[in-house]
Amino acid sequence: MKNRSKTLALIAVLSLSLSACTGMSNTQQRTLSGAAIGSGVGAVGGAVTGGCVSCGAAIGAAAGAGAGYVYDQMEKDKGR
């Protein structure tokens, strides 16, 4: 139950943080969105497997931010 509360709180914070993306460039939006999504997935993955929720969130955030940045660069190469 304790991990579930932490996970729900983390998801709520991440959801609210996505609303702050309005004044950012496309690169910043995609990187931040990737980090937020990765953090949520990592936290849930950690909770489901019984591992460290905060460790999963941190690793997921790093991977998501990297993926968001790479995606942005690919979109720029396409001319979008």
JOTABEL-V827092 format. One record per residue. RES is the residue in one letter. PHI is phi in radians with two decimals (* if undefined). OMEGA is omega in whole degrees, -180 to 180 (none if undefined). D_FIRST is the distance of its C-alpha to the first C-alpha in Angstrom with 1 decimal. Layout:
# JOTABEL-V827092
res->{RES;RES}
phi->{PHI;PHI}
omega->{OMEGA;OMEGA}
d_first->{D_FIRST;D_FIRST}
This chain:
# JOTABEL-V827092
res->{M;K;N;R;S;K;T;L;A;L;I;A;V;L;S;L;S;L;S;A;C;T;G;M;S;N;T;Q;Q;R;T;L;S;G;A;A;I;G;S;G;V;G;A;V;G;G;A;V;T;G;G;C;V;S;C;G;A;A;I;G;A;A;A;G;A;G;A;G;Y;V;Y;D;Q;M;E;K;D;K;G;R}
phi->{*;-1.12;-1.16;-1.12;-1.12;-1.12;-1.10;-1.12;-1.13;-1.12;-1.10;-1.11;-1.12;-1.14;-1.10;-1.18;-1.18;-1.16;-1.30;-1.57;-1.54;-1.20;-1.70;-1.86;-1.27;-1.04;-1.08;-1.12;-1.09;-1.19;-1.18;-1.16;-1.11;-1.07;-1.13;-1.16;-1.16;-1.10;-1.11;-1.11;-1.13;-1.13;-1.16;-1.15;-1.07;-1.13;-1.19;-1.20;-1.47;1.44;-1.56;-1.37;-1.15;-1.20;-1.15;-1.07;-1.14;-1.15;-1.16;-1.10;-1.12;-1.13;-1.15;-1.16;-1.12;-1.09;-1.14;-1.11;-1.17;-1.09;-1.05;-1.07;-1.14;-1.15;-1.16;-1.15;-1.14;-1.37;1.59;-1.71}
omega->{-178;179;180;179;178;-180;179;178;179;179;179;180;180;178;179;-178;179;-180;-179;-174;-170;-176;-175;174;178;180;180;180;-178;179;179;178;177;178;-179;179;179;178;178;179;179;179;178;178;177;180;-178;-178;-179;180;-179;-177;-178;177;178;179;-179;180;178;179;179;179;-180;178;178;180;178;179;179;177;179;-180;177;178;178;178;178;-179;-179;none}
d_first->{0.0;3.8;5.5;5.0;6.3;8.8;9.9;10.6;12.4;14.3;15.4;16.6;18.6;20.0;21.1;22.9;24.5;26.2;28.2;30.0;31.9;35.0;37.4;36.9;39.0;38.1;37.3;35.0;33.2;32.8;31.6;29.0;27.8;27.6;25.6;23.1;22.7;22.5;19.9;17.7;18.5;17.9;14.5;13.5;15.5;13.9;10.3;11.9;14.1;11.7;14.0;14.2;12.8;15.4;18.1;17.6;17.9;21.0;22.6;22.0;23.5;26.5;27.1;26.7;29.1;31.6;31.5;31.9;34.9;36.5;36.2;37.9;40.7;41.2;41.5;44.0;46.0;46.2;47.5;44.7}
